[in-house]
Amino acid sequence: MAKKTDNSNKTETSGKVRPDFPSSPSAFAQLAQYQVGIVIVAALILLIIFLYTIQIVISPFLVLAVIIFILYPIRENIVARRLLWVSVLLFIFWFLYMISGVLVPLFISFGIAYVLNPLIDRLEKKNIPRWTTALGLILTIITIIVLVLIMLMPLVIQQFNDLLHSISQAVADIGEWLREGELFDRLEGAGVPSENMRNFVNTEIIPTLENFSILLVQAMFDFFIGLSGMLTHLINLVIVPFLSFFLMKDFPAVKRRVKLMVPDEFQPSVVYYYRKIDKLLGRYIRGYIVLASINATLAGLLLWIFGVKYAAVMAIITFFLDFIPYFGLIVTMILAGIVGFLSDPPVLLRASLAMMSIGALAILENYVLAPFILGRPIGLHPVVLIMTLLIFGYFLGIPGLIIALPTTAIIILFAKEWDMRRREKLGLPPIDYKNV
């Protein structure tokens, strides 16, 4: 018993303190998380260096496969899981962008099915099978397109060629009239010095008119080339009618299957926002197609009655520009005035009648037809709408002007929903956005 030593005393007398190692499960779990984080950071750095060295043969498929191979085993970690989701989403966006040309028939068919689905639902409630209505609608659309191509397209092409020739000839006549100096002779007779004016006209006005003529002709040419190319593409795509038929016939089933693809925890939110967007934009899109068709038909008839040339071309231009608020009306009235001046005498009367016809149709559309067909409008403030058109037009051109209004409406819808939820969490009273 005397030989027994005290280990605690020996430790204290040695002057050395033993380090404390983590012994609880939580400490080991925290250390394991740190190690996983270090592994992720090191793997990402090495992966970036490796990808940089083999960038010639790299492809998004290979990059995604490597990311999944590295991060999938540790997917329980929140950082790894978010990196996986970001990588997959970026790959999906890239893949859809690359095959967007192949998906054009599907997008067109889905748009046709979406626009016509309420009509099919209404007839289905009257015990008319969906496939019967879908087949009848597809045959009707094909018949209308064929009749338009056979009866109207040759006239449109002829008027379009004549319009381009008339614009070029009119600009040449104006330039020649200015060069002849009749205007300057009259100014000198009135005691006005004309030499500076003559130089300004020759160096600035005439080249500007010629450039304007070239730009206008090129813009119209590109517009109709794109339109005719799109129509030709649609004709060649025999698959579009078949896709449209099956999508219209099975549209409720398509919506159910898309819903099943959404994770269960996100389904209520996705369904809620889909119904909101569909209620907001569904009637708007369908109604505006009807409004634009009516407006274009009436514009073509009025211009033809008043003896304005190129009425068929103006009808088509009116249809597409009707989807662009404010700016579309202004451009349509300017073009109507131009074709009026290019018509037979009296040109001033025909130009005035053409512009007044477009203005009267705009009043009829906004104050009579639109409330009846569209119901409650989307209701964007004019300042917001104009700024939206400028921004979308700057980045996306003509397509941006067309999608500016519905896209902005969706963004504002999400912003309002976010603000309502935020105020609800903070216990603040809700805002009546209808009166804001």
C-alpha positions in Angstrom: 0.0 0.0 0.0 2.9 2.3 0.6 4.1 1.9 -3.0 0.8 3.2 -4.4 1.3 6.5 -6.1 -1.2 9.3 -6.7 -1.5 9.9 -10.5 -3.3 13.2 -10.0 -0.4 14.5 -7.9 2.1 13.3 -10.5 0.3 15.1 -13.2 0.1 18.3 -11.2 3.7 18.2 -10.2 4.9 17.6 -13.7 3.6 21.0 -14.7 1.9 19.7 -17.9 -1.8 19.9 -18.6 -3.4 17.3 -20.7 -5.5 18.7 -23.6 -9.2 18.3 -23.5 -10.5 16.3 -26.4 -14.1 16.5 -27.5 -16.0 13.6 -26.0 -19.7 14.5 -26.5 -21.5 13.5 -29.7 -22.4 17.1 -30.5 -18.7 18.1 -30.6 -17.8 15.2 -32.9 -20.7 16.1 -35.2 -19.5 19.7 -35.4 -16.0 18.6 -36.1 -17.4 16.3 -38.9 -19.2 19.3 -40.4 -16.1 21.3 -40.5 -14.2 18.5 -42.2 -17.0 18.2 -44.8 -16.9 21.9 -45.5 -13.1 21.8 -46.0 -13.5 18.8 -48.3 -16.1 20.7 -50.4 -14.0 23.8 -50.7 -10.9 21.9 -51.6 -12.8 19.8 -54.1 -14.3 23.0 -55.7 -10.9 24.6 -56.0 -9.3 21.6 -57.6 -12.3 21.1 -59.9 -12.0 24.7 -61.1 -8.3 24.3 -61.8 -8.9 21.1 -63.6 -11.7 22.5 -65.7 -9.5 25.4 -66.6 -6.7 23.1 -67.8 -9.1 21.0 -70.0 -11.4 23.7 -71.2 -10.9 22.7 -74.8 -12.7 19.4 -74.4 -15.0 20.4 -71.6 -18.8 20.2 -71.9 -21.7 21.0 -69.6 -22.6 17.3 -69.5 -19.2 16.4 -68.1 -19.2 19.3 -65.6 -22.6 18.3 -64.3 -21.6 14.6 -64.0 -18.5 15.6 -62.0 -20.4 17.9 -59.7 -23.0 15.1 -59.0 -20.3 12.5 -58.5 -18.5 14.7 -55.9 -21.5 16.2 -54.0 -24.2 13.5 -54.2 -22.6 11.3 -51.4 -22.7 14.3 -49.0 -26.0 15.7 -50.2 -27.3 15.8 -46.6 -25.1 18.8 -46.1 -27.0 22.0 -46.8 -24.2 23.6 -48.8 -23.7 20.5 -51.0 -27.4 20.2 -51.5 -27.8 23.8 -52.7 -24.8 23.5 -55.0 -26.4 20.4 -56.5 -29.7 22.2 -57.1 -28.0 25.3 -58.6 -25.9 23.1 -60.9 -28.9 21.1 -62.1 -31.0 24.2 -62.7 -28.3 25.9 -64.6 -27.8 22.8 -66.7 -31.6 22.7 -67.4 -31.6 26.3 -68.5 -28.6 25.8 -70.8 -30.1 22.6 -72.3 -33.4 24.2 -73.0 -31.7 27.2 -74.6 -29.6 24.9 -76.8 -32.6 22.9 -78.0 -35.0 25.9 -78.2 -35.2 25.6 -81.9 -36.3 22.0 -81.7 -38.9 22.9 -79.0 -40.6 25.6 -81.2 -43.4 23.2 -82.4 -44.0 22.2 -78.8 -44.2 25.8 -77.6 -46.6 26.7 -80.5 -48.8 23.7 -79.8 -48.9 24.3 -76.1 -49.9 28.0 -76.8 -52.7 26.9 -79.0 -53.9 24.3 -76.5 -53.7 26.9 -73.6 -55.7 29.5 -75.6 -58.4 27.1 -76.7 -58.7 25.0 -73.5 -61.5 27.1 -71.9 -63.7 26.6 -75.0 -63.0 22.8 -74.9 -63.8 22.7 -71.2 -67.1 24.5 -71.7 -68.1 22.2 -74.5 -67.0 19.2 -72.4 -69.5 20.2 -69.7 -72.2 19.9 -72.4 -71.2 16.2 -72.9 -69.1 16.9 -76.1 -66.0 14.7 -76.0 -62.7 16.6 -75.8 -61.2 14.8 -78.7 -64.2 15.8 -81.0 -63.8 19.5 -80.1 -60.0 19.3 -80.4 -60.2 17.7 -83.8 -62.8 20.2 -85.1 -60.7 23.1 -83.9 -57.5 21.8 -85.5 -59.3 21.3 -88.8 -60.8 24.8 -88.6 -57.4 26.4 -87.9 -55.8 24.5 -90.8 -58.6 25.5 -93.1 -58.3 29.2 -92.2 -54.5 29.1 -92.6 -54.7 27.5 -96.0 -57.4 29.9 -97.2 -55.4 32.9 -96.0 -52.2 31.6 -97.7 -54.1 30.9 -101.0 -56.3 34.0 -101.2 -54.6 36.7 -99.1 -50.9 36.0 -99.1 -50.3 36.8 -102.9 -52.1 40.1 -102.4 -50.0 41.0 -99.3 -46.7 40.1 -101.0 -47.7 42.2 -104.1 -48.7 45.2 -101.9 -45.6 44.9 -99.8 -43.3 45.0 -102.9 -45.3 48.0 -104.2 -45.0 49.7 -100.9 -41.2 49.3 -100.8 -40.9 50.7 -104.3 -43.2 53.6 -103.5 -41.2 54.6 -100.4 -37.9 54.5 -102.3 -39.4 56.5 -105.1 -41.0 59.1 -102.8 -37.7 59.7 -101.0 -35.9 60.0 -104.3 -38.5 62.6 -105.5 -38.1 64.6 -102.4 -34.3 64.6 -102.7 -34.5 65.6 -106.3 -37.0 68.4 -105.6 -34.6 69.8 -102.9 -31.6 69.5 -105.2 -33.3 71.4 -108.0 -33.4 74.5 -105.8 -37.0 75.6 -106.3 -37.4 76.0 -102.6 -34.2 78.1 -102.3 -35.3 80.3 -105.2 -38.5 81.1 -103.4 -36.6 81.9 -100.2 -34.3 84.3 -102.1 -37.3 86.0 -103.7 -38.7 86.5 -100.2 -35.4 88.1 -99.1 -34.2 85.1 -97.0 -30.5 84.1 -97.5 -30.6 80.6 -98.8 -26.9 79.7 -99.3 -26.5 78.3 -95.8 -29.9 76.6 -96.0 -28.8 75.0 -99.3 -25.6 73.6 -97.8 -27.5 72.3 -94.8 -30.1 70.6 -96.9 -27.5 69.0 -99.2 -25.2 67.8 -96.4 -27.7 66.9 -93.7 -31.4 66.7 -94.8 -31.0 64.7 -98.0 -28.6 62.1 -96.5 -30.9 61.8 -93.5 -33.9 61.1 -95.7 -32.1 58.5 -97.7 -30.9 56.8 -94.5 -34.4 56.9 -93.1 -35.8 55.4 -96.3 -33.2 52.6 -96.2 -33.8 51.9 -92.5 -37.6 51.9 -92.9 -37.5 49.6 -96.0 -35.0 47.3 -94.2 -37.2 47.1 -91.1 -40.3 46.3 -93.0 -38.5 43.8 -95.2 -37.0 42.0 -92.1 -40.5 42.0 -90.5 -42.2 40.4 -93.4 -39.3 38.0 -94.1 -39.5 36.9 -90.5 -43.2 36.5 -90.7 -43.1 34.6 -94.0 -40.3 32.4 -92.7 -42.3 31.7 -89.6 -45.4 30.8 -91.6 -43.3 28.6 -93.9 -41.7 26.9 -90.9 -45.2 26.3 -89.4 -46.3 24.8 -92.7 -43.3 22.5 -92.9 -43.8 21.4 -89.3 -46.5 18.8 -89.9 -46.1 17.7 -86.3 -47.7 21.0 -84.9 -51.3 20.0 -85.7 -50.8 16.5 -84.1 -49.1 18.0 -81.0 -51.9 20.6 -80.7 -54.6 17.9 -81.0 -53.2 15.7 -78.3 -52.4 18.6 -76.0 -55.9 20.0 -76.3 -57.4 16.5 -75.8 -55.3 15.7 -72.8 -54.7 19.2 -71.3 -56.2 18.4 -67.9 -54.0 15.3 -67.8 -50.9 17.3 -68.8 -51.6 19.7 -65.9 -51.9 16.8 -63.4 -48.7 15.2 -64.6 -46.8 18.5 -64.3 -48.2 18.9 -60.8 -46.9 15.4 -59.9 -43.4 16.4 -61.0 -43.4 19.2 -58.3 -42.2 18.1 -54.9 -45.0 17.6 -52.4 -43.9 20.5 -50.1 -44.0 23.0 -53.1 -47.3 21.8 -54.7 -49.7 24.1 -52.7 -47.6 27.2 -53.6 -47.2 26.2 -57.3 -50.9 25.5 -57.7 -51.8 28.7 -55.9 -49.5 30.9 -58.1 -50.5 29.0 -61.3 -54.2 29.8 -60.6 -53.4 33.5 -59.9 -51.3 33.8 -63.1 -53.9 32.0 -65.2 -56.7 34.2 -63.9 -54.6 37.3 -64.5 -53.2 36.5 -68.0 -55.4 33.8 -69.5 -58.3 36.1 -70.4 -55.9 38.9 -71.3 -54.0 36.8 -73.9 -57.2 35.3 -75.4 -59.0 38.6 -75.4 -56.1 40.5 -77.0 -55.9 38.0 -79.8 -59.6 38.6 -80.5 -59.2 42.4 -80.1 -56.2 42.5 -82.4 -58.0 40.4 -85.0 -61.1 42.7 -85.0 -58.9 45.9 -85.1 -56.8 44.6 -88.0 -59.9 43.5 -90.0 -61.7 46.9 -89.5 -58.5 48.8 -90.3 -58.0 47.0 -93.5 -61.6 47.5 -94.6 -61.6 51.2 -93.7 -58.4 51.9 -95.6 -59.7 50.0 -98.6 -63.0 51.9 -98.5 -61.1 55.2 -98.4 -59.0 54.2 -101.3 -55.7 54.0 -99.4 -53.2 51.7 -101.0 -51.6 48.7 -99.2 -54.6 48.1 -97.0 -53.8 44.4 -96.6 -50.2 45.1 -95.5 -51.5 47.7 -93.0 -54.0 45.2 -91.6 -51.2 42.7 -90.8 -49.0 45.4 -89.3 -52.0 46.7 -87.2 -52.6 43.2 -85.8 -49.1 42.8 -84.5 -48.6 46.4 -83.3 -51.9 46.2 -81.4 -50.2 44.0 -78.8 -47.8 47.0 -77.9 -49.6 49.6 -75.8 -49.1 53.3 -76.8 -46.1 52.9 -79.0 -48.0 50.4 -81.3 -50.8 52.9 -81.9 -48.3 55.8 -82.6 -46.3 53.7 -85.1 -49.5 52.4 -86.8 -50.9 56.0 -87.2 -47.6 57.2 -88.7 -47.5 54.3 -91.1 -51.1 54.9 -92.0 -50.2 58.5 -92.8 -47.3 57.4 -94.9 -49.3 55.0 -97.0 -52.0 57.6 -97.3 -49.4 60.0 -98.9 -48.3 57.2 -101.2 -51.8 56.6 -102.4 -53.6 58.3 -105.4 -54.6 62.0 -105.1 -55.9 63.7 -103.1 -53.1 62.3 -100.9 -53.6 64.8 -98.0 -57.2 63.7 -97.6 -56.4 60.0 -97.8 -53.6 60.4 -95.3 -55.9 62.2 -92.9 -58.6 59.6 -93.3 -56.1 56.8 -92.8 -54.8 58.3 -89.5 -58.2 59.2 -88.2 -59.4 55.7 -89.0 -56.6 54.1 -86.9 -57.3 56.6 -84.1 -61.1 56.0 -84.1 -60.5 52.2 -84.0 -58.2 52.7 -81.0 -61.0 54.6 -79.2 -63.5 51.9 -80.1 -61.1 49.2 -78.9 -60.2 50.8 -75.6 -63.6 52.1 -74.5 -66.1 49.7 -76.1 -64.5 46.3 -77.1 -61.8 45.9 -74.4 -64.1 46.3 -71.4 -66.5 43.8 -72.9 -63.9 41.2 -74.1 -61.1 41.6 -71.5 -63.2 42.5 -68.5 -61.1 44.0 -65.7 -57.8 45.2 -67.2 -54.4 44.4 -65.8 -54.2 48.0 -64.6 -50.6 49.1 -64.8 -49.9 52.8 -64.2 -49.0 54.6 -67.5 -45.6 55.6 -66.2 -44.8 52.0 -65.1 -46.1 50.7 -68.4 -44.0 53.1 -70.5 -40.8 52.4 -68.5 -41.5 48.7 -68.8 -41.8 49.0 -72.6 -38.6 51.0 -72.9 -36.6 48.5 -70.7 -38.0 45.3 -72.4 -37.6 46.9 -75.9 -34.0 47.9 -75.1 -33.0 44.3 -74.1 -35.3 42.1 -76.2 -36.4 44.3 -79.1 -39.8 43.8 -80.7 -40.5 40.5 -78.8 -39.7 42.4 -75.6 -42.3 45.0 -76.4 -45.0 42.3 -76.9 -44.3 40.4 -73.7 -43.6 43.5 -71.5 -47.1 44.0 -70.2 -47.9 40.4 -69.2 -44.4 39.8 -67.7 -44.6 43.0 -65.7 -48.0 42.0 -64.4 -46.6 38.7 -63.2 -43.7 40.4 -61.5 -46.0 42.8 -59.7 -48.3 39.9 -58.7 -45.4 38.1 -57.0 -44.2 41.4 -55.3 -47.7 41.9 -53.9 -48.0 38.4 -52.6 -44.5 38.7 -51.0 -45.5 42.0 -49.3 -48.8 40.5 -48.1 -47.0 37.6 -46.5 -44.4 39.8 -45.0 -47.0 42.1 -43.4 -48.9 39.1 -42.1 -45.8 37.8 -40.4 -45.1 41.2 -38.9 -48.7 41.6 -37.7 -49.2 44.7 -39.9 -52.6 45.4 -41.4 -53.0 44.3 -45.1 -53.0 46.8 -47.9 -55.9 47.1 -50.4 -53.8 47.1 -53.6 -56.8 47.9 -55.7 -56.9 51.4 -54.4 -53.1 51.9 -54.5 
